[in-house]
Amino acid sequence: MKSNLKYVLAGLTFVGVVLALWYFRNIVAYILIAAIVSLIGRPVVNFLNRIKIKSFHLPKWACAALTLVLMLLLLFGFFSLFVPLLLNQAQDLSSINLESISGSLKAPIENIDNFFARYKPEGSSSLTLEQLIQNKLVSFLDISLISDAIGGTVGVLGNLFIAFFSISFISFFFLKDETLFAEGVMLFVPPRYEERFVTFFNSAKSLLTRYFAGIILQITGITILVTTGMMIVGLEFQLAAVIGLTAGIMNVIPYLGPLIGATIGLLLGLANNLDLDFYHKILPLLGYMSLVFVIVQIIDNLVFQPLIYGTSVKAHPLEIFLVILIAGSLAGIIGMILAIPAFTVFRTFAHEFFYKFRIVQKITERID
């Protein structure tokens, strides 16, 4: 009887914890993001801790503060560099004349219309491709939609300010005290599992630190390569930088990200060169841009991804593919982005606590 009551209380406690985490999910998200920030900034803190001038060395709080300030300066520098480029690009796109689009693409649109006119079934829409493009562009540039978006942005900015302040504040203490996050989680760990949990946490922290550092390196590398490639094929720096940044950020999304980034880049290249002849100028330009994306993707597959996944995830490529596929089915693009770090934590946890099972031994055999 006492044994059954024990399990019932344990189950109710577990359900209560899950419900509390869900109710305070925003705060939980702040803590997790701050933990990731502390993982990325930990090498800088350790470096500052090792600096000594005679008998003087920086206290931990100063190392944490300097690291956080450095990360914030890099973040602000990034936005101050690229946000004006994005705004200029948006302004250029907003000034596009819809009639000029139709005129520039008139020849290929007519060819496509003639092709589909031969094979389209009876009773289908009589709209031509040119009319369809104009209707979609008009609805996309609808002023009321833009005003609604601006109105919603005000509320979003308020929430972002709260999130930014909260994450920065929590990150400072995580950077100052390396064990603070682990000690907070340890409050929910039974005493008999504490030693094994510390081993799991240290292993997961090491792998995730290398993973997120690798992701930053990947984004930076792809942004530089795509930007350079676009300038080589003839695009001006501002447009090339926007396309490169878009490709770098989108590449964080496994498998689909490179395709999304390339599609957006090609559309931007097309929209900014509508005054050129389609067959003799625009089409070759799009071909060269596509070649740049293909070359960069090959470099990513041969250099960046083996560096990231080989030193952090330590899993078979088929495992990674299946995990991303399942995560994408359950939670869409967000699930795909979070799939690899979550799988890394899961494998590390299973390796420490469930290693006696054969399936766990198989999927964790590459973990040291």
Legacy VTK file of the C-alpha trace (Angstrom):
# vtk DataFile Version 3.0
C-alpha trace
ASCII
DATASET POLYDATA
POINTS 368 float
0.000 0.000 0.000
2.783 2.408 0.940
4.619 1.465 -2.257
1.578 2.283 -4.419
1.069 5.586 -2.593
4.707 6.397 -3.215
4.325 5.920 -6.975
1.079 7.906 -7.046
2.726 10.828 -5.239
5.713 10.638 -7.571
3.399 10.682 -10.591
1.404 13.637 -9.268
4.620 15.512 -8.510
5.875 14.886 -12.041
2.595 16.105 -13.559
2.665 19.176 -11.320
6.218 20.034 -12.382
5.330 19.641 -16.069
2.256 21.872 -15.689
4.283 24.488 -13.806
6.952 24.485 -16.513
4.276 24.913 -19.163
2.548 27.731 -17.277
5.853 29.569 -16.826
7.149 28.564 -20.273
8.315 32.091 -21.106
10.526 32.182 -18.023
11.761 28.657 -18.776
12.619 29.805 -22.306
14.578 32.782 -20.917
16.557 30.464 -18.632
17.344 28.004 -21.429
18.419 30.771 -23.820
20.572 32.280 -21.069
22.135 28.859 -20.533
22.988 28.697 -24.249
24.468 32.204 -24.098
26.590 31.138 -21.133
27.813 28.085 -23.048
28.907 30.289 -25.952
30.557 32.851 -23.672
32.204 30.358 -21.305
35.505 30.114 -23.279
35.860 33.919 -23.085
35.231 33.898 -19.326
37.815 31.153 -18.855
40.323 33.112 -20.945
39.805 36.274 -18.871
40.122 34.255 -15.671
43.580 33.084 -16.745
44.890 36.619 -17.307
47.132 37.741 -14.453
49.156 40.929 -14.050
51.624 40.111 -11.283
49.357 39.093 -8.405
46.227 40.765 -9.773
43.569 38.971 -11.762
40.026 39.890 -12.614
37.296 38.710 -10.228
34.683 36.350 -11.597
31.969 38.978 -11.725
34.189 41.275 -13.822
35.034 38.435 -16.247
31.340 37.641 -16.610
30.418 41.297 -17.094
33.139 41.895 -19.690
32.128 38.749 -21.588
28.476 39.755 -21.610
29.339 43.304 -22.726
31.527 41.905 -25.517
28.733 39.617 -26.720
26.231 42.482 -26.623
28.614 44.740 -28.555
29.022 42.061 -31.202
25.240 41.678 -31.369
24.656 45.427 -31.678
27.460 45.701 -34.217
25.850 42.969 -36.270
22.471 44.695 -36.258
23.934 48.151 -36.902
25.716 46.752 -39.955
22.991 44.660 -41.499
19.724 46.326 -40.444
20.381 49.434 -42.620
21.152 47.125 -45.534
17.886 45.262 -44.986
15.926 48.521 -44.711
17.475 49.868 -47.915
16.640 46.634 -49.652
13.044 46.786 -48.393
12.773 50.392 -49.603
14.051 49.418 -53.039
11.557 46.564 -53.258
8.678 48.817 -52.184
9.464 51.220 -55.036
9.233 48.532 -57.702
6.696 49.311 -60.412
4.390 46.364 -61.017
4.097 47.286 -64.686
7.875 47.137 -65.038
7.822 43.605 -63.640
5.248 42.541 -66.193
7.167 44.285 -68.979
10.496 42.714 -68.058
9.020 39.237 -67.772
6.597 39.613 -70.659
8.383 37.268 -73.060
8.845 34.306 -70.665
5.348 34.797 -69.223
3.819 34.648 -72.707
5.743 31.464 -73.463
4.509 29.857 -70.254
0.932 31.007 -70.922
1.022 29.542 -74.425
2.335 26.247 -73.088
-0.359 25.878 -70.424
-3.096 27.106 -72.782
-2.572 23.987 -74.858
-2.908 21.541 -71.981
-5.106 23.159 -69.329
-8.456 21.377 -68.738
-11.757 22.893 -69.786
-13.499 25.053 -67.215
-10.247 26.078 -65.458
-9.472 29.689 -64.574
-9.079 32.029 -67.547
-6.568 34.249 -65.739
-3.251 34.579 -67.522
0.017 34.160 -65.642
0.673 37.913 -65.960
-2.671 38.766 -64.360
-2.075 36.211 -61.595
1.358 37.690 -60.775
-0.059 41.222 -60.666
-2.917 40.161 -58.365
-0.549 38.406 -55.972
1.859 41.345 -55.870
-0.957 43.820 -55.239
-2.265 41.743 -52.325
1.268 41.290 -50.981
1.919 45.041 -50.999
-1.504 45.911 -49.573
-1.101 49.024 -47.374
-3.603 47.787 -44.797
-1.566 44.644 -44.253
1.570 46.724 -43.792
-0.125 49.006 -41.247
-1.430 46.005 -39.314
2.075 44.554 -39.293
3.496 47.834 -37.955
0.836 47.939 -35.241
1.668 44.399 -34.181
5.361 45.218 -34.181
4.891 47.656 -31.279
3.685 44.864 -28.998
6.429 42.553 -30.233
9.114 45.151 -29.461
7.818 45.458 -25.898
8.020 41.701 -25.395
11.464 41.628 -26.990
12.725 44.278 -24.571
11.526 42.252 -21.578
13.058 39.091 -23.037
16.347 40.853 -23.829
16.691 42.296 -20.325
15.717 39.019 -18.642
18.079 36.885 -20.720
20.978 39.328 -20.215
20.411 39.434 -16.455
20.229 35.644 -16.098
23.184 35.129 -18.475
25.406 37.307 -16.277
24.926 35.023 -13.279
25.334 31.863 -15.383
28.613 33.268 -16.728
29.738 34.318 -13.241
28.975 30.939 -11.654
29.560 28.028 -14.027
27.702 25.554 -11.815
24.643 27.712 -11.083
22.432 26.203 -13.808
23.429 22.655 -12.879
22.792 23.318 -9.196
19.325 24.622 -10.026
18.496 21.469 -11.960
20.032 19.318 -9.212
17.249 20.426 -6.880
14.971 18.043 -8.763
17.458 15.144 -8.880
17.318 12.391 -6.207
20.505 12.305 -4.083
21.491 8.788 -5.230
21.712 10.005 -8.869
23.628 13.238 -8.204
27.076 11.933 -9.132
25.895 10.408 -12.403
23.927 13.540 -13.214
27.033 15.712 -12.765
28.872 13.463 -15.228
25.993 13.743 -17.696
25.774 17.513 -17.312
29.502 18.067 -17.865
29.494 15.848 -20.951
26.391 17.528 -22.425
27.807 20.990 -21.668
31.042 20.184 -23.492
29.231 18.836 -26.569
26.730 21.704 -26.729
29.451 24.335 -26.338
31.231 22.945 -29.376
27.944 22.624 -31.265
26.822 26.233 -30.802
30.325 27.542 -31.480
30.274 25.506 -34.688
26.868 26.917 -35.677
28.172 30.485 -35.291
31.207 29.557 -37.394
28.929 28.007 -40.024
26.654 31.067 -40.262
29.662 33.397 -40.494
31.418 31.274 -43.103
28.370 30.869 -45.347
27.522 34.579 -45.077
31.050 35.544 -46.157
31.221 32.962 -48.967
27.798 33.790 -50.436
28.392 37.550 -50.168
31.765 37.217 -51.904
30.306 34.969 -54.593
27.422 37.334 -55.298
29.822 40.256 -55.678
31.924 38.202 -58.104
28.895 37.506 -60.327
28.106 41.221 -60.501
25.796 42.193 -57.612
26.489 45.338 -55.594
27.732 44.926 -52.036
24.491 45.876 -50.257
22.395 43.333 -52.139
25.136 40.690 -51.949
25.431 41.173 -48.163
21.665 40.833 -47.644
21.576 37.643 -49.724
24.631 36.275 -47.899
23.177 37.016 -44.470
19.846 35.451 -45.450
21.585 32.309 -46.713
23.715 32.085 -43.558
20.777 32.400 -41.167
18.482 30.119 -43.167
21.192 27.460 -43.235
20.536 26.886 -39.524
17.376 25.055 -40.632
18.594 21.551 -41.527
18.102 20.385 -45.135
15.358 22.911 -46.013
17.356 25.975 -44.943
19.797 26.083 -47.889
16.901 25.739 -50.354
14.917 28.521 -48.636
17.962 30.810 -48.524
18.771 30.190 -52.196
15.156 30.813 -53.244
14.989 34.116 -51.350
18.370 35.131 -52.765
17.341 34.405 -56.352
14.088 36.351 -55.891
16.016 39.335 -54.515
18.443 39.150 -57.420
15.556 39.033 -59.876
13.643 41.891 -58.228
16.677 44.179 -58.289
17.472 43.636 -61.962
14.076 43.880 -63.638
15.293 46.631 -65.928
17.598 44.189 -67.739
16.754 41.926 -70.656
15.430 38.620 -69.294
17.033 36.120 -71.682
20.387 37.848 -72.203
20.982 39.390 -68.757
18.631 38.186 -65.995
18.636 34.477 -66.866
22.470 34.190 -66.984
22.694 36.170 -63.732
20.283 33.786 -61.993
22.338 30.887 -63.328
25.566 32.314 -61.891
23.834 33.002 -58.567
22.578 29.421 -58.462
26.115 28.214 -59.120
27.341 30.242 -56.139
24.726 28.637 -53.878
25.665 25.152 -55.127
29.406 25.725 -54.545
28.829 27.137 -51.056
26.557 24.205 -50.190
29.268 21.764 -51.281
31.776 23.574 -49.051
29.251 23.466 -46.203
28.726 19.722 -46.640
32.442 18.942 -46.892
33.868 21.373 -44.314
31.392 23.015 -41.931
28.960 20.168 -41.239
31.612 17.484 -40.571
33.331 19.959 -38.237
30.107 20.695 -36.323
28.481 17.268 -36.230
31.721 15.295 -35.976
32.961 17.086 -32.853
29.651 17.686 -31.058
26.753 15.422 -32.001
28.929 12.361 -32.711
26.016 10.565 -34.357
25.533 8.730 -37.632
24.188 10.954 -40.455
21.159 8.662 -40.800
20.346 9.152 -37.117
20.527 12.925 -37.550
18.308 12.807 -40.637
15.621 10.695 -38.916
15.677 12.863 -35.778
15.289 16.049 -37.827
12.494 14.457 -39.869
10.586 13.443 -36.728
11.138 16.825 -35.064
9.968 18.613 -38.208
6.790 16.524 -38.279
6.057 17.301 -34.628
7.036 20.973 -34.373
7.766 22.283 -37.878
10.803 24.460 -38.565
11.353 25.252 -34.859
11.502 21.531 -34.170
14.053 21.038 -36.951
16.269 23.784 -35.518
16.121 22.386 -31.978
16.337 18.728 -33.015
20.124 18.336 -33.002
20.918 20.003 -29.628
17.946 18.217 -28.035
19.106 14.888 -29.488
22.612 15.564 -28.181
21.283 16.065 -24.645
19.034 12.993 -24.946
21.878 10.740 -26.133
24.190 11.979 -23.386
21.510 11.384 -20.748
20.741 7.910 -22.095
24.458 7.069 -22.205
24.812 7.868 -18.516
21.575 6.456 -17.078
20.374 3.729 -19.474
23.562 2.322 -20.946
22.651 -1.272 -20.044
20.033 -1.312 -22.825
21.399 -2.528 -26.153
19.672 0.135 -28.249
21.179 2.863 -26.043
24.618 1.283 -26.392
24.183 1.363 -30.176
23.103 4.994 -30.531
25.643 6.269 -27.986
28.671 4.192 -28.979
30.450 7.259 -30.419
30.167 9.244 -27.199
33.426 9.191 -25.240
LINES 1 369
368 0 1 2 3 4 5 6 7 8 9 10 11 12 13 14 15 16 17 18 19 20 21 22 23 24 25 26 27 28 29 30 31 32 33 34 35 36 37 38 39 40 41 42 43 44 45 46 47 48 49 50 51 52 53 54 55 56 57 58 59 60 61 62 63 64 65 66 67 68 69 70 71 72 73 74 75 76 77 78 79 80 81 82 83 84 85 86 87 88 89 90 91 92 93 94 95 96 97 98 99 100 101 102 103 104 105 106 107 108 109 110 111 112 113 114 115 116 117 118 119 120 121 122 123 124 125 126 127 128 129 130 131 132 133 134 135 136 137 138 139 140 141 142 143 144 145 146 147 148 149 150 151 152 153 154 155 156 157 158 159 160 161 162 163 164 165 166 167 168 169 170 171 172 173 174 175 176 177 178 179 180 181 182 183 184 185 186 187 188 189 190 191 192 193 194 195 196 197 198 199 200 201 202 203 204 205 206 207 208 209 210 211 212 213 214 215 216 217 218 219 220 221 222 223 224 225 226 227 228 229 230 231 232 233 234 235 236 237 238 239 240 241 242 243 244 245 246 247 248 249 250 251 252 253 254 255 256 257 258 259 260 261 262 263 264 265 266 267 268 269 270 271 272 273 274 275 276 277 278 279 280 281 282 283 284 285 286 287 288 289 290 291 292 293 294 295 296 297 298 299 300 301 302 303 304 305 306 307 308 309 310 311 312 313 314 315 316 317 318 319 320 321 322 323 324 325 326 327 328 329 330 331 332 333 334 335 336 337 338 339 340 341 342 343 344 345 346 347 348 349 350 351 352 353 354 355 356 357 358 359 360 361 362 363 364 365 366 367
